[in-house]
């Protein structure tokens, strides 16, 4: 029996209805006025189909929000051509790596298998096809067993190096950094198989993600006083606005103020990014989010719909939906959940007093 591979024309038709799952600006304004958590969840249900909340707690709600996000990506995978499926599965590696981190860090702090399993999103593993691997990792009772399970996987070197560093220095920074780097290397590697339209959009998007990652690694390294030589090993050699010289200069800063000042000079000199940088600059309290906002704004400014090019328009729409849904969760829905629940507990505490 032959397998029918969808074309981008088919995907274009199927994906249009998914735009309805993105909350528009007017609805977001109404959402911000709600101060009851149950009313809030009911309000967002049309945009998060199938969301199930049993405990109205921040962690539980966050888990469900992202679960619906992964289901959205799963739908796109189901009606996309081969290259886009491959890209999206590689995109989901970021969340598999989060699962792996939770398992290993849970093991380190002494959580039971049940407690570790409760932190995992298994739907991601179903989409990628790695449920058996994650279950074997969950069965591990020591870091030695972890190294046996990952022996013949792409994660072996990153986890082995991270565990050695943890044993010597009681610090998980290297473990997490090497795993993060592995994700960006994986999504960058697939560029060779892209079509012309895929290259135009996906390469720009991936390069944006990699440079955001590199800047965040340097920022976190300075914040945690990580050795510069070690820190440089976590970077991915791919540039968009930066180059070897500017990256090295940023890497050699010793405090956050100097890092931001150096980055300020880099952005102001770049004709593409300086207009977006001028709008918000770098917020010292939210460095990562500030950098991400600049790169994503630039991405959308350089790439627009091409009505006469179905392949290009479809790829653009897929990336746009993913970016906007993730941004919606991160900057609108979840912060409002936190605000409502914190306000409720504050009122309860004042009532007790």
GUPAZA-466094 format. One record per residue (C-alpha): residue number from 1; x, y, z. Coordinates in steps of 0.1 Angstrom, whole numbers, padded with zeros to 4 digits. Layout:
<rs>
[NUM,[X,Y,Z]]
...
</rs>
This chain:
<rs>
[1,[0000,0000,0000]]
[2,[0015,0034,-0010]]
[3,[0017,0063,0014]]
[4,[0002,0096,0001]]
[5,[0025,0125,0010]]
[6,[0005,0158,0014]]
[7,[0015,0187,-0008]]
[8,[0017,0223,0004]]
[9,[-0015,0230,-0015]]
[10,[-0033,0204,0007]]
[11,[-0016,0219,0038]]
[12,[-0026,0254,0028]]
[13,[-0063,0244,0027]]
[14,[-0061,0225,0060]]
[15,[-0042,0250,0080]]
[16,[-0064,0280,0075]]
[17,[-0089,0270,0102]]
[18,[-0060,0268,0128]]
[19,[-0057,0306,0127]]
[20,[-0089,0307,0146]]
[21,[-0071,0292,0176]]
[22,[-0050,0324,0180]]
[23,[-0066,0349,0203]]
[24,[-0070,0383,0186]]
[25,[-0060,0416,0203]]
[26,[-0095,0427,0211]]
[27,[-0102,0394,0228]]
[28,[-0069,0396,0247]]
[29,[-0080,0430,0261]]
[30,[-0112,0413,0275]]
[31,[-0092,0384,0288]]
[32,[-0070,0408,0309]]
[33,[-0101,0421,0328]]
[34,[-0112,0387,0341]]
[35,[-0103,0381,0378]]
[36,[-0118,0346,0384]]
[37,[-0098,0316,0374]]
[38,[-0127,0294,0364]]
[39,[-0142,0321,0343]]
[40,[-0108,0327,0328]]
[41,[-0104,0291,0317]]
[42,[-0139,0289,0303]]
[43,[-0132,0321,0284]]
[44,[-0101,0307,0266]]
[45,[-0116,0272,0259]]
[46,[-0125,0280,0223]]
[47,[-0088,0288,0217]]
[48,[-0076,0257,0236]]
[49,[-0099,0229,0225]]
[50,[-0099,0199,0248]]
[51,[-0082,0217,0276]]
[52,[-0088,0198,0309]]
[53,[-0082,0215,0342]]
[54,[-0088,0194,0374]]
[55,[-0067,0216,0397]]
[56,[-0068,0253,0393]]
[57,[-0031,0257,0401]]
[58,[-0005,0275,0381]]
[59,[0016,0244,0373]]
[60,[-0014,0223,0363]]
[61,[-0028,0251,0340]]
[62,[0006,0257,0324]]
[63,[0010,0220,0317]]
[64,[-0024,0219,0300]]
[65,[-0018,0251,0280]]
[66,[0014,0236,0265]]
[67,[-0003,0203,0260]]
[68,[-0029,0220,0237]]
[69,[0001,0238,0220]]
[70,[0017,0204,0212]]
[71,[-0016,0191,0199]]
[72,[-0017,0220,0176]]
[73,[0017,0211,0162]]
[74,[0006,0175,0160]]
[75,[-0023,0185,0137]]
[76,[0001,0205,0115]]
[77,[0024,0175,0113]]
[78,[-0004,0152,0103]]
[79,[-0012,0172,0071]]
[80,[0022,0185,0061]]
[81,[0047,0174,0035]]
[82,[0078,0154,0045]]
[83,[0103,0182,0050]]
[84,[0079,0202,0072]]
[85,[0071,0171,0092]]
[86,[0108,0166,0098]]
[87,[0113,0203,0107]]
[88,[0084,0202,0132]]
[89,[0096,0169,0148]]
[90,[0130,0185,0152]]
[91,[0113,0216,0166]]
[92,[0097,0194,0193]]
[93,[0131,0180,0203]]
[94,[0133,0212,0225]]
[95,[0104,0198,0246]]
[96,[0118,0163,0246]]
[97,[0150,0177,0260]]
[98,[0129,0194,0287]]
[99,[0114,0160,0295]]
[100,[0149,0145,0297]]
[101,[0161,0173,0320]]
[102,[0131,0168,0343]]
[103,[0139,0131,0346]]
[104,[0176,0135,0353]]
[105,[0172,0165,0376]]
[106,[0144,0147,0394]]
[107,[0167,0117,0399]]
[108,[0194,0140,0413]]
[109,[0171,0156,0439]]
[110,[0157,0122,0448]]
[111,[0122,0123,0433]]
[112,[0103,0090,0430]]
[113,[0096,0075,0395]]
[114,[0060,0085,0399]]
[115,[0069,0121,0407]]
[116,[0093,0123,0378]]
[117,[0066,0108,0354]]
[118,[0041,0134,0365]]
[119,[0064,0161,0352]]
[120,[0067,0146,0317]]
[121,[0045,0154,0287]]
[122,[0042,0120,0270]]
[123,[0023,0134,0240]]
[124,[0055,0150,0228]]
[125,[0071,0116,0228]]
[126,[0042,0101,0209]]
[127,[0046,0128,0182]]
[128,[0084,0122,0179]]
[129,[0081,0084,0184]]
[130,[0102,0081,0215]]
[131,[0078,0069,0242]]
[132,[0098,0037,0248]]
[133,[0131,0056,0253]]
[134,[0115,0080,0278]]
[135,[0100,0051,0297]]
[136,[0134,0034,0299]]
[137,[0149,0067,0312]]
[138,[0122,0069,0338]]
[139,[0130,0034,0350]]
[140,[0166,0045,0359]]
[141,[0175,0047,0396]]
[142,[0210,0062,0392]]
[143,[0230,0084,0369]]
[144,[0251,0054,0359]]
[145,[0219,0037,0347]]
[146,[0210,0069,0328]]
[147,[0243,0067,0309]]
[148,[0236,0031,0299]]
[149,[0201,0039,0286]]
[150,[0214,0068,0265]]
[151,[0245,0050,0252]]
[152,[0235,0047,0216]]
[153,[0214,0079,0213]]
[154,[0221,0114,0201]]
[155,[0220,0125,0237]]
[156,[0249,0104,0249]]
[157,[0278,0128,0247]]
[158,[0259,0158,0260]]
[159,[0245,0139,0290]]
[160,[0278,0121,0298]]
[161,[0297,0154,0298]]
[162,[0270,0170,0319]]
[163,[0270,0142,0345]]
[164,[0308,0143,0348]]
[165,[0307,0180,0354]]
[166,[0279,0176,0380]]
[167,[0298,0149,0399]]
[168,[0329,0171,0400]]
[169,[0313,0205,0407]]
[170,[0278,0197,0420]]
[171,[0264,0220,0392]]
[172,[0239,0210,0365]]
[173,[0246,0241,0342]]
[174,[0268,0221,0318]]
[175,[0243,0193,0316]]
[176,[0215,0216,0306]]
[177,[0237,0238,0283]]
[178,[0250,0208,0263]]
[179,[0214,0194,0259]]
[180,[0202,0228,0248]]
[181,[0230,0231,0223]]
[182,[0222,0197,0209]]
[183,[0187,0209,0200]]
[184,[0199,0239,0180]]
[185,[0225,0218,0162]]
[186,[0197,0193,0152]]
[187,[0174,0220,0137]]
[188,[0203,0236,0119]]
[189,[0215,0204,0103]]
[190,[0183,0198,0083]]
[191,[0187,0229,0062]]
[192,[0205,0209,0035]]
[193,[0173,0191,0025]]
[194,[0150,0222,0023]]
[195,[0133,0233,-0009]]
[196,[0139,0269,-0021]]
[197,[0108,0282,-0003]]
[198,[0116,0263,0028]]
[199,[0151,0277,0028]]
[200,[0138,0313,0025]]
[201,[0116,0310,0056]]
[202,[0129,0281,0078]]
[203,[0166,0291,0075]]
[204,[0158,0327,0086]]
[205,[0137,0313,0115]]
[206,[0163,0288,0126]]
[207,[0191,0313,0124]]
[208,[0170,0337,0146]]
[209,[0164,0309,0171]]
[210,[0201,0300,0172]]
[211,[0213,0336,0177]]
[212,[0187,0341,0205]]
[213,[0200,0309,0220]]
[214,[0237,0320,0217]]
[215,[0229,0354,0234]]
[216,[0210,0337,0261]]
[217,[0238,0312,0268]]
[218,[0263,0341,0271]]
[219,[0240,0360,0293]]
[220,[0233,0330,0316]]
[221,[0270,0322,0317]]
[222,[0280,0357,0328]]
[223,[0252,0355,0354]]
[224,[0264,0322,0368]]
[225,[0302,0331,0365]]
[226,[0309,0302,0341]]
[227,[0345,0299,0328]]
[228,[0347,0317,0294]]
[229,[0364,0288,0276]]
[230,[0338,0264,0288]]
[231,[0310,0288,0279]]
[232,[0323,0291,0244]]
[233,[0318,0254,0239]]
[234,[0280,0257,0242]]
[235,[0276,0282,0214]]
[236,[0263,0272,0179]]
[237,[0285,0286,0151]]
[238,[0257,0303,0131]]
[239,[0252,0340,0126]]
[240,[0224,0364,0117]]
[241,[0232,0399,0132]]
[242,[0264,0388,0150]]
[243,[0297,0377,0138]]
[244,[0329,0361,0153]]
[245,[0342,0394,0166]]
[246,[0309,0406,0182]]
[247,[0302,0372,0197]]
[248,[0337,0370,0212]]
[249,[0333,0406,0226]]
[250,[0300,0397,0243]]
[251,[0315,0364,0256]]
[252,[0344,0383,0273]]
[253,[0321,0407,0293]]
[254,[0322,0401,0331]]
[255,[0289,0415,0342]]
[256,[0254,0420,0329]]
[257,[0256,0458,0325]]
[258,[0286,0455,0302]]
[259,[0270,0426,0283]]
[260,[0238,0448,0276]]
[261,[0260,0478,0267]]
[262,[0280,0458,0242]]
[263,[0248,0442,0227]]
[264,[0233,0477,0225]]
[265,[0262,0488,0203]]
[266,[0259,0457,0181]]
[267,[0221,0462,0175]]
[268,[0224,0500,0169]]
[269,[0249,0494,0141]]
[270,[0227,0469,0123]]
[271,[0203,0485,0099]]
[272,[0177,0456,0100]]
[273,[0175,0453,0138]]
[274,[0180,0488,0151]]
[275,[0144,0500,0144]]
[276,[0130,0471,0165]]
[277,[0157,0476,0192]]
[278,[0148,0513,0194]]
[279,[0112,0504,0202]]
[280,[0120,0485,0234]]
[281,[0157,0481,0240]]
[282,[0169,0454,0264]]
[283,[0150,0452,0297]]
[284,[0175,0442,0324]]
[285,[0148,0423,0343]]
[286,[0138,0403,0312]]
[287,[0169,0400,0290]]
[288,[0159,0368,0272]]
[289,[0123,0380,0264]]
[290,[0137,0414,0252]]
[291,[0161,0397,0228]]
[292,[0135,0372,0216]]
[293,[0110,0400,0208]]
[294,[0136,0419,0187]]
[295,[0145,0389,0166]]
[296,[0109,0377,0161]]
[297,[0098,0413,0150]]
[298,[0127,0413,0125]]
[299,[0117,0379,0112]]
[300,[0081,0390,0105]]
[301,[0093,0423,0089]]
[302,[0115,0405,0064]]
[303,[0091,0378,0054]]
[304,[0056,0385,0041]]
[305,[0028,0364,0025]]
[306,[0032,0357,-0012]]
[307,[-0003,0351,-0025]]
[308,[0010,0337,-0058]]
[309,[0033,0312,-0041]]
[310,[0013,0285,-0022]]
[311,[0044,0267,-0008]]
[312,[0060,0299,0005]]
[313,[0027,0312,0020]]
[314,[0019,0279,0037]]
[315,[0053,0276,0053]]
[316,[0050,0312,0065]]
[317,[0015,0306,0079]]
[318,[0027,0275,0098]]
[319,[0056,0293,0115]]
[320,[0034,0323,0121]]
[321,[0008,0302,0139]]
[322,[0035,0284,0160]]
[323,[0052,0317,0170]]
[324,[0019,0335,0178]]
[325,[0004,0306,0199]]
[326,[0036,0302,0219]]
[327,[0038,0340,0224]]
[328,[0001,0341,0235]]
[329,[0007,0314,0262]]
[330,[0040,0329,0274]]
[331,[0031,0366,0274]]
[332,[-0007,0368,0278]]
[333,[-0025,0337,0290]]
[334,[0000,0324,0316]]
[335,[0009,0358,0332]]
[336,[-0028,0364,0336]]
[337,[-0033,0330,0352]]
[338,[-0005,0338,0377]]
[339,[-0019,0372,0384]]
[340,[-0054,0359,0391]]
[341,[-0042,0330,0414]]
[342,[-0018,0352,0433]]
[343,[-0045,0378,0439]]
[344,[-0068,0351,0452]]
[345,[-0042,0338,0477]]
[346,[-0034,0374,0487]]
[347,[-0070,0380,0495]]
[348,[-0072,0348,0515]]
[349,[-0041,0357,0535]]
[350,[-0055,0391,0543]]
[351,[-0087,0375,0554]]
[352,[-0069,0352,0578]]
[353,[-0051,0382,0593]]
</rs>
